[in-house]
Amino acid sequence: MPSNASEQRAAPVLRAPLATTADNALKIVVVGGFGVGKTTLVGSVSEMRPLSTEEVMTQAGEGVDDVSAVRDKRTTTAAFDFGRITIDERRVLYLFGAPGQKRFWFLWNQLFTGSLGAVVLVDTDRVRDSWYAIDRLEHHRTPFVVAVNRFGPGPGPGLAEVRRALDVSDRVPLVDCDARSRESSRDVLVTLVQHVSGPVRGSAAVPASTSVPTSASTPEDTQ
């Protein structure tokens, strides 16, 4: 049985070589609360085999990591996840998925250094877990978009309600996504690039608050 829907790895996809026309490498950081789906997003969208530093959770973490909301979770990111995706003919994104536990937050400052922007992944059942990520990004003056990971049962709160709960400006793009879906995760990254540096060739502009179609895959389709 899968350990946790939010951190399951997506089914393997074809891994494309880096295009010879690519000449602009951009660093993107994916942040959010513990078990929100950061590893899943990086793994689902990466066109290379993603680097993962996931480790099995042991009794040593009891009393240190708060797993009350993700009791079925069996692994955790100990440093960062890394992946790559080509956005258009010239731009390539290098993705760094940040660890979610408080004891690893000291790594975030290094991950933010030199980044174009960030994706804040949100679980609507644990919105407050995203407050620290948004605070750190605003402190570093790092552009970001907010992606609501719709992996649970039921529709959950709407984007307007999530925006109010996070208290983020209307200038910050807010979108729905399914971190298990390559297409949905790519749309999130395209939204970020458009927000920071302008339109992406071959991709329609995504409004600041929109519902992105999600994959019909179920937790049993992933690992």
TORDRENTOR-625038 format. One record per residue (C-alpha): x negated, y, z negated; chain; residue number from 1. Coordinates in steps of 0.2 Angstrom, whole numbers, always signed. Each point is the difference from the previous one (the first is absolute). Last residue first. Layout:
<atoms>
{atom {X,Y,Z},"A",NUM}
...
</atoms>
This chain:
<atoms>
{atom {-23,+23,+29},"A",223}
{atom {+13,+6,+11},"A",222}
{atom {+16,-7,+9},"A",221}
{atom {+7,-6,-17},"A",220}
{atom {+1,+18,-5},"A",219}
{atom {+12,+3,+14},"A",218}
{atom {-3,+8,+17},"A",217}
{atom {+13,+11,+8},"A",216}
{atom {-13,+13,+1},"A",215}
{atom {+5,+18,-4},"A",214}
{atom {+6,+15,+11},"A",213}
{atom {-7,+16,-7},"A",212}
{atom {+13,+11,-10},"A",211}
{atom {-5,+18,+1},"A",210}
{atom {-5,+15,-10},"A",209}
{atom {-14,+10,+8},"A",208}
{atom {+6,-4,+18},"A",207}
{atom {-11,-12,+10},"A",206}
{atom {-7,+6,+17},"A",205}
{atom {+1,-13,+13},"A",204}
{atom {-16,-10,+3},"A",203}
{atom {-9,-3,+17},"A",202}
{atom {-13,+13,-4},"A",201}
{atom {+0,+5,-18},"A",200}
{atom {+6,+18,-4},"A",199}
{atom {-10,+11,-12},"A",198}
{atom {-14,+0,-12},"A",197}
{atom {+7,-2,-18},"A",196}
{atom {+18,-3,+1},"A",195}
{atom {-2,-10,+17},"A",194}
{atom {-13,-10,-8},"A",193}
{atom {+11,-4,-15},"A",192}
{atom {+15,-4,+10},"A",191}
{atom {-11,-12,+11},"A",190}
{atom {-5,-9,-16},"A",189}
{atom {+18,-2,-5},"A",188}
{atom {+5,-6,+17},"A",187}
{atom {-15,-13,+0},"A",186}
{atom {+8,-7,-16},"A",185}
{atom {+17,-2,+8},"A",184}
{atom {-8,-8,+15},"A",183}
{atom {-11,-12,-10},"A",182}
{atom {+14,-5,-11},"A",181}
{atom {-3,-7,-17},"A",180}
{atom {-2,+18,-7},"A",179}
{atom {+18,+3,+4},"A",178}
{atom {+2,+19,+2},"A",177}
{atom {+11,+14,-4},"A",176}
{atom {-6,+18,+2},"A",175}
{atom {-5,+16,-9},"A",174}
{atom {-10,+13,+9},"A",173}
{atom {-7,+14,-13},"A",172}
{atom {+6,+17,+6},"A",171}
{atom {+16,-2,-10},"A",170}
{atom {-11,+1,-16},"A",169}
{atom {-1,-15,-12},"A",168}
{atom {+9,-1,-16},"A",167}
{atom {-2,-19,-1},"A",166}
{atom {+18,-3,-6},"A",165}
{atom {+7,+13,+12},"A",164}
{atom {-9,-8,+15},"A",163}
{atom {+7,-17,-5},"A",162}
{atom {+17,+7,-1},"A",161}
{atom {-2,+8,+18},"A",160}
{atom {-7,-16,+6},"A",159}
{atom {+15,-11,-5},"A",158}
{atom {+1,-11,-16},"A",157}
{atom {+0,-18,+2},"A",156}
{atom {+6,-9,+16},"A",155}
{atom {+2,-17,-8},"A",154}
{atom {-12,-14,-4},"A",153}
{atom {-19,+5,-1},"A",152}
{atom {-12,+3,+14},"A",151}
{atom {+3,+18,+5},"A",150}
{atom {-17,+8,-3},"A",149}
{atom {+3,+19,-1},"A",148}
{atom {-14,+9,+9},"A",147}
{atom {-5,+17,-6},"A",146}
{atom {-12,+10,+11},"A",145}
{atom {-16,+8,-5},"A",144}
{atom {-12,+15,+3},"A",143}
{atom {-14,+0,-13},"A",142}
{atom {-2,+16,-10},"A",141}
{atom {-10,-10,-13},"A",140}
{atom {+12,+5,-14},"A",139}
{atom {+15,-3,+11},"A",138}
{atom {-7,-17,+4},"A",137}
{atom {-3,-4,-18},"A",136}
{atom {+18,+6,-5},"A",135}
{atom {+8,-10,+14},"A",134}
{atom {-10,-16,-6},"A",133}
{atom {+5,+3,-18},"A",132}
{atom {+18,+2,+4},"A",131}
{atom {+2,-16,+10},"A",130}
{atom {+3,-12,-15},"A",129}
{atom {+14,+12,-5},"A",128}
{atom {+10,-7,+15},"A",127}
{atom {+1,-18,-7},"A",126}
{atom {+16,-7,+7},"A",125}
{atom {-2,+10,+16},"A",124}
{atom {-17,-7,+3},"A",123}
{atom {-11,+13,+8},"A",122}
{atom {-15,+0,+12},"A",121}
{atom {-10,+16,+0},"A",120}
{atom {-9,+1,+17},"A",119}
{atom {-15,+11,+0},"A",118}
{atom {-9,+13,+10},"A",117}
{atom {-15,+3,+11},"A",116}
{atom {-12,-8,-12},"A",115}
{atom {-18,+6,-4},"A",114}
{atom {+1,-3,-18},"A",113}
{atom {+17,-7,-5},"A",112}
{atom {-8,-18,-3},"A",111}
{atom {-13,+7,-12},"A",110}
{atom {+13,+9,-10},"A",109}
{atom {+11,-15,-1},"A",108}
{atom {-13,-12,-7},"A",107}
{atom {+4,+7,-18},"A",106}
{atom {+17,-6,+2},"A",105}
{atom {-6,-18,-3},"A",104}
{atom {+5,-2,-18},"A",103}
{atom {+17,+8,+4},"A",102}
{atom {+5,-15,+12},"A",101}
{atom {+5,+4,+18},"A",100}
{atom {-16,-3,+10},"A",99}
{atom {-3,+11,+15},"A",98}
{atom {+4,-6,+18},"A",97}
{atom {-13,+7,+12},"A",96}
{atom {+5,+1,+18},"A",95}
{atom {-12,+5,+14},"A",94}
{atom {+10,+9,+13},"A",93}
{atom {-6,+0,+18},"A",92}
{atom {+3,+15,+12},"A",91}
{atom {-5,+1,+18},"A",90}
{atom {+12,-10,+10},"A",89}
{atom {+14,+1,-13},"A",88}
{atom {+3,-7,-18},"A",87}
{atom {-13,-14,+0},"A",86}
{atom {+2,-9,-17},"A",85}
{atom {-13,-5,-13},"A",84}
{atom {+0,-9,-16},"A",83}
{atom {-7,+1,-18},"A",82}
{atom {+7,-5,-17},"A",81}
{atom {-8,+7,-15},"A",80}
{atom {-9,-4,-17},"A",79}
{atom {+9,-13,-11},"A",78}
{atom {+16,-2,+10},"A",77}
{atom {+12,-12,-10},"A",76}
{atom {+6,-18,+1},"A",75}
{atom {+13,-10,-8},"A",74}
{atom {+15,+12,+0},"A",73}
{atom {+16,-9,-6},"A",72}
{atom {+2,+12,-15},"A",71}
{atom {+0,+15,+11},"A",70}
{atom {+10,+13,-11},"A",69}
{atom {-7,-5,-17},"A",68}
{atom {-18,-2,+8},"A",67}
{atom {-8,+14,-10},"A",66}
{atom {-18,-3,+1},"A",65}
{atom {-11,+0,-16},"A",64}
{atom {+10,-10,-13},"A",63}
{atom {-3,-15,+10},"A",62}
{atom {-13,+2,+13},"A",61}
{atom {-12,-13,-7},"A",60}
{atom {+14,-12,+1},"A",59}
{atom {-4,-1,+19},"A",58}
{atom {+5,+8,+16},"A",57}
{atom {-7,-8,+15},"A",56}
{atom {-11,+12,+10},"A",55}
{atom {+4,+11,+16},"A",54}
{atom {-15,+9,+7},"A",53}
{atom {+7,-1,+18},"A",52}
{atom {-8,+4,+16},"A",51}
{atom {+12,+0,+14},"A",50}
{atom {-2,-11,+16},"A",49}
{atom {+0,+13,+13},"A",48}
{atom {+16,+8,+8},"A",47}
{atom {+5,+6,-17},"A",46}
{atom {+19,+3,-2},"A",45}
{atom {+6,-14,-10},"A",44}
{atom {-15,-2,-11},"A",43}
{atom {-1,+18,-5},"A",42}
{atom {+19,+1,-4},"A",41}
{atom {-1,-16,-10},"A",40}
{atom {-15,+5,-10},"A",39}
{atom {+10,+16,-4},"A",38}
{atom {+16,-8,-5},"A",37}
{atom {+6,+8,-16},"A",36}
{atom {-8,-13,-11},"A",35}
{atom {-8,+13,-12},"A",34}
{atom {+5,+18,+5},"A",33}
{atom {-5,+10,+16},"A",32}
{atom {-15,+3,+11},"A",31}
{atom {-4,-3,+19},"A",30}
{atom {-15,+10,+5},"A",29}
{atom {-4,+5,+18},"A",28}
{atom {-17,+4,+8},"A",27}
{atom {-1,+6,+18},"A",26}
{atom {-11,-6,+13},"A",25}
{atom {+0,+10,+16},"A",24}
{atom {-10,-6,+15},"A",23}
{atom {+11,-15,+7},"A",22}
{atom {-1,-2,+18},"A",21}
{atom {-9,-17,-2},"A",20}
{atom {+15,-7,-9},"A",19}
{atom {-4,-9,-16},"A",18}
{atom {+4,-19,+2},"A",17}
{atom {+18,-6,-2},"A",16}
{atom {+5,-12,-14},"A",15}
{atom {+16,-9,+5},"A",14}
{atom {+11,-1,-15},"A",13}
{atom {+1,-11,-15},"A",12}
{atom {+16,-1,-11},"A",11}
{atom {+1,+14,-13},"A",10}
{atom {-9,-1,-17},"A",9}
{atom {+11,+1,-15},"A",8}
{atom {-2,+14,-12},"A",7}
{atom {+18,+7,-1},"A",6}
{atom {+8,-17,+1},"A",5}
{atom {-9,-7,-15},"A",4}
{atom {-8,-18,-3},"A",3}
{atom {+7,-9,+16},"A",2}
{atom {+7,-17,-4},"A",1}
</atoms>
